[in-house]
Amino acid sequence: MGHIRLNLPHATRKWSEVVALLDERDIRIASLAKAVEDAADKSLAHAVTDPAFVESMWLLLNIPLAAQERDFAAALRPLGLRVSPDPTMTDILAAFSEAADRARRVGGRRVTDFSVLARNAAMSALAGLAVERGPALWKASVEDQRTTLATFASTERFGELAQSFFTNILDGHLQYFLDREIPRHIGNGSSIRSVADTSYFESALRRHCRETTMIMRAYAKGWIGKNRYHLDKKLKREDAAAFAAYAFKKVRRELSIRGQAA
């Protein structure tokens, strides 16, 4: 579970080149790219102290296991997810949102932007992959949704789920900082002349994040295999926090490597 870098996919653009899509004529782009990367790096270093983030990571670890039980709704309740007897994906996501919101209010902590980002990133990863891996030729039933969610308890599928979650976190995090800068680069004389032109940049940013978090697949598969199936551990919130802490170290290291890549 060390930092094994995959040869593919190759980084299509280094980070400064992704940001340079904002304005090809702006000599401040290099400093902008570094400032955004540094700001995101420092913020990610403290991510695992956010209770909503830890709760979201813990739920992603445990919802697939609950989906393997005959009484799915009953298995979700110990996770703090209040759902109907035959929960749909919509029910599960609503309960997920409530659970993350409760976690971030523990101890009177104020709601942070990162709390909302983490919650939304987890829900998007769960729902997106459930749809992608669900039946293609017919509308998914409640049972189809449950069985699809159950597959993410496997090492291979959990690797996909973890990567999707961290891709969403990284994409949203970088976008959070860039949203303050993009409006300054739209207009005549800029490579972005309208709001519509930002879609190309956002696509490049998303691809940059997917490539950066590809490292998560092997790590997540190895971690879940060791802890859940070899050591037979019942994973707790502190386990989720420990997993995420090392995961963020790997993502931040990968960001640094890709930021310096030619």
HELIX and SHEET records of a PDB file:
HELIX    1   1 TRP A   15  ALA A   20  1                                   6    
HELIX    2   2 ILE A   29  ALA A   45  1                                  17    
HELIX    3   3 ALA A   47  THR A   49  5                                   3    
HELIX    4   4 PRO A   51  ALA A   67  1                                  17    
HELIX    5   5 PHE A   72  LEU A   76  1                                   5    
HELIX    6   6 ARG A   77  LEU A   79  5                                   3    
HELIX    7   7 MET A   89  ARG A  105  1                                  17    
HELIX    8   8 VAL A  106  GLY A  108  5                                   3    
HELIX    9   9 ASP A  113  ARG A  133  1                                  21    
HELIX   10  10 VAL A  142  ALA A  150  1                                   9    
HELIX   11  11 THR A  151  ALA A  153  5                                   3    
HELIX   12  12 THR A  155  LEU A  178  1                                  24    
HELIX   13  13 ILE A  182  HIS A  185  5                                   4    
HELIX   14  14 VAL A  195  ASP A  197  5                                   3    
HELIX   15  15 THR A  198  THR A  212  1                                  15    
HELIX   16  16 ILE A  215  ILE A  224  1                                  10    
HELIX   17  17 GLY A  225  HIS A  230  3                                   6    
HELIX   18  18 ARG A  237  GLN A  260  1                                  24    
END                                                                             
